Amino acid sequence: MAYVTDHSKDYDPVFGDYIALLKPRVMSLVVFTAFVGLMAAPGTLHPIEIFCAVLFIALGAGASGSLNMWWDSDIDAIMHRTKTRPIPSGRTSRDAALGLGVALSGLSILMLGLASNWHAAGWLAFTIFFYAVVYTIWLKRMTPQNIVIGGAAGAFPPLIGWVAATGVVSIEAVLMFALIFMWTPPHFWTLALFMRSDYDDAKLPMLTVTHGRKSTRRHIMVYAVLQSTLAVVLAFTSIGGLIYLTIALICNSIVLRNAFLIWLRNEAEAELDDFKYERAFFKFSILYLFLHFLAILAEALLSPYGLGGW
């Protein structure tokens, strides 16, 4: 898609506009899951090493967000939930978002390599490329599987955190990645069920648009089963334990129940109660991920005292 930069417009962005370009709400999840990956990894790191690794992973996530807003500014202006972002609202320019994204990409990769190791820096570079190019530029406007494949970008932070601490990728790191990867599609598909007009207006091939809501409900059910199975399996690895297993069983029972209720509904029922179950699923899915990674963190922090693990 071709863009024409409006050099005639005067922008007067404030510091908060640049922060908004980094998608701080998404960054908060990145920071937390990366920190958990670091803490759950074997061995010990100095607190400054932990702080620096999490900071540079967060900056890399922010770079991805800025590049995403640079490319998607046209559809952001159409969609109700994104039209107040800095570029479509006229608070800053596309050039500023591109410049910020490129600068932070280079800085975060270089500094993570120097502060931790170049293996972790390589994973961070791949993550930024995957989100900005593979997902945002290539997949998002081309296929209904955009969120399935593109969701991998948001799943890398705990793996990067683990590699920053150990220098290697292990099964535990892969499983943390896989949990977020499986969580992402039903989380966003549920949002699409009650925000479908946004994707219709922007002509984005979200599953609700290309295959309809009935098919989307079936997909949510399938992914909920896969996600729940994976979440419970993780309990029996070196980063799991009784605390994690308890949280996983409770949370995934709720997820499966809600997914089943969504699967059974028809559009008339959903419209009648303003997508009550879909909204509940979406809201809980945010808490779901936080609770699972909080449980992993608890296992890691309590294990030296004989309280974590099995």
N, C-alpha and C positions, 0 to 999 in steps of 0.2 A: 504494500500500500504506500502510495506516495504522499508526502507531507510537504506543505509549504510553510516555512517559518515566517511568522509575522514580526518583522523587524520594526514596524511602525508603532507597535504598542509599547508603552512604557510600563515596565513591571517594577514593583517596589516590594519584593518579598521580605518578610521578617523571618527571624530565626525559626519560629514555629512552623513556617511553611516548609522549610527545608527538613525539619524533623518529620513533618507529615509525609513528605516524599519517601521516607524510609519505612513507612508502614509500621509504626511503633507497636500496634497491637499484635501484629504478626511477629515482630521482633521479640516481644516479651515471651512468646511461646518458644521461639528459637533459643533465647537465652536460657530459659529453664531447662529444656530438654538437652541442650548442649552441656549445661552444668551437671545434670544428672549423669550423662554419659561419662564425663570426666570423673565424677565422684564414685561411680559404680565400677570403674576400671580398676584392675589390680595395681598395687603399688601406691606410692604416695608422691604428691607434688607439693611444692611450696605454694602458699596462698597467693603470692604474686604471680606465679606461673599459671595458676587456675584463673585468676582475674584477667590476665592478659589473653589467655586462650579464649575465654568466653567473650571478652570485649571484641576481639578481632573476628570471631565467628559472627557476632551480632552485627558488626560493621559490614561483613560480607552479605548478611541477610538484608541489611538496609540498602546496600548497593543494588541487590536484585530487585527490591521494591521500587527503587527510583528508576531503574531501567524499564521495569514493567509499566510504571506510570508514564514514562516518556513514550513508549510505543502505543499504549492503549488509551491515550488521552482522547482520541476521537470517540471511542465507545464509552469511555467513562463519562463523557458529556451527555450521553443518551440515557444511561442507566440511572435509575432513581437513587440507588444506594451509593453511587460513586460520583455523582455530578458535583458534589461539594469538595472534591479533592483539589489540591492546589492548582493544577493546570486547567481543568475545565472551568473552574470558578474564576480564572483569570488572575490568581494571586502570584503565579510564577510562570516561567516559560518552559517549553519543551527542551530548549537548549540547556537551561539550567539543570533540569532533571537528568539529561544525558551526561552532562559534565560531572555532576555529582556522582552518578552511578559508576561511571568509568573510573573516576579518581578513587572512590572508596573501594572499588574492586581491586585495583592495583595495590592500594595501601593495606587492605585487610589480608590479602594473600601473602604479600611480602612480610608483613609483621608477624603473621601466624607462623610462617616458616622459620623466622628468626627466633620467635619466642618459644615455639614448641618443636615442631619438626616439619620437614618438607613433604612428608607423606600426608600429614593432615592438611597442609597448605594446598597440596594437589587435589585433595577431595573438596576443599572449599572452592577452588577455582572451577572444578567440574560442576559443583552445585550452582554457582553463579551462572555459568554458561548454560546449564540445563534449564534453569528457570527463565533466564532472559531470552535465550535463543530457541531452545527446543520447545519449551512450553509456550512462552508469550508470543514469539514471532511466528513459530511454525505450527504448533498443534492447536492452540486455543481457538483459532478461527477456521480450522480445517476439519476436525473430527469430533464426534461425540465422546470419544475416548480421551479427550483433552485432559480432563481432571484425573483420570485413572493413571495415565502415563506421567503427566505433569506433576501429579501429587508427590512423585518421588523427590522433587526438589525440597519440599518441606519436611521430608522424612530423614534427610541426611544429617542434621545437626547433632543428634546424640552419637551417631557413628563418627562424625568428625571429632567430637569431644573425646570419645574413647580412643581414637587414633592419636589425638594430641597427647594423651596421657601414656599410651603404650607403644605407639609407633606401628601397630599392626591392627588388622581387621580380624575380629573373632566372631564366633557364632552369636555371642551375646549382643555385640554391636549390630549384627545383621538382623537379629530378632527385634531390637528396639527400632531399627529402621523400618522393618516390615510391619510392625504394629501401627506406626503413623501412616505408612503407605496404604494399609488396608482401611484405616480409619477415615482417610481423606475423602474417597468417593461418596460414601453414604452421608457424610457430614454436609458436603456441598450439594449433593442431589436432593437432600431433604430441603435445604434452603431454596433450591430451584423449584421445588413443588409449590411453594407459596410466594415465590418471586418470579414466576415464569415470564410475566409480561416484560420484565427487564431484559431477559435474554432474547425474547421475541423481537423487541424493539431494536436491540443492538445486532440482531441477526447472527447471534453466536450459536453454534451447533451443540448446545447443551443437550443432554439426553432427553430432557423433558420436551425440547423443541423437535428433535429429530425422530424420536421413538414414542413420544407421548408419555403421559403421567402413569398410565397403567404399567407400562414396561419399566419405567423408572422405579416404581414401587417394588416390582419383582427384583430388580437389581439391588435395591437397598436391602432387601431380605437376604439375598445371597451373600452380599458383602458383610452383613451383620453376623452371619454364621461363621464366615471365614475369619473375620476380625476377632470374634469371641473365642474361637478355637485357638488362634494364635496367641491371644492374650493369656489364656490359661496355660498353654504349653510353656510360655516364658517363665512361669512360676517355678518350673522344675530345672532351671538352669542355675548357674553360679550366682546370678544377680537376683534370683527369686527367693522365695521363702514363704513362711506361713502368713506373714503380714500381707505380702503381695497377693498370695493366693486368695486370701479372704476378700480383699478389695476387688480382685478380678472376678471372683464368683458373683459378688453382689452387683457390681457395675454391669457385667455382661448379661446377667439375668434381666436387668432393666432394659438394656439395649435390645435383647432378643424379643422381649415382650412388646416394646414400642415398635420395633420393626415389623413384628407380626400384625399388630393393630393397623399399622400403615398399609401393609400389604393387602389386608382384607377390605380396606375402604374403597368406595367409589367416589367419583368427583362430586356428586351431589351431596353426599355426607360431609365431605371435606369442606366444600363451600359453605355449607350450612353452619358449621361451627368455626369458620375462619381458620381452617387447617390446625386445629387444636393439637392433635397428636404429632403432626409434622413439626410444628413450632417447638413442642416439648422435646422431641427427639433432637432437634438441632441445638437447643440450649443445653441439654444434658450432655451432648457429645463433646462440648467444650470442657465441661467439668470432668467427663470421662477420661480424657487424655491427661489432664492435670493430676487426677487421683492415681492413675496407673504409674506415672513417673514419680509422683510423690512417694508412692509405696516402694518403688525401686530405690529411691534416695534413702528412705527410712531403713531399708534392708542394709544398704551400704554403710550408713552411719552407725547402726546398732551392731553390726557384725563383730567389730573388735571387742564388744562387751558380751559376746555370746548370745545376743538376743536376735540377731538377724540371720537369715539363711535357714537351713534345715538342721 
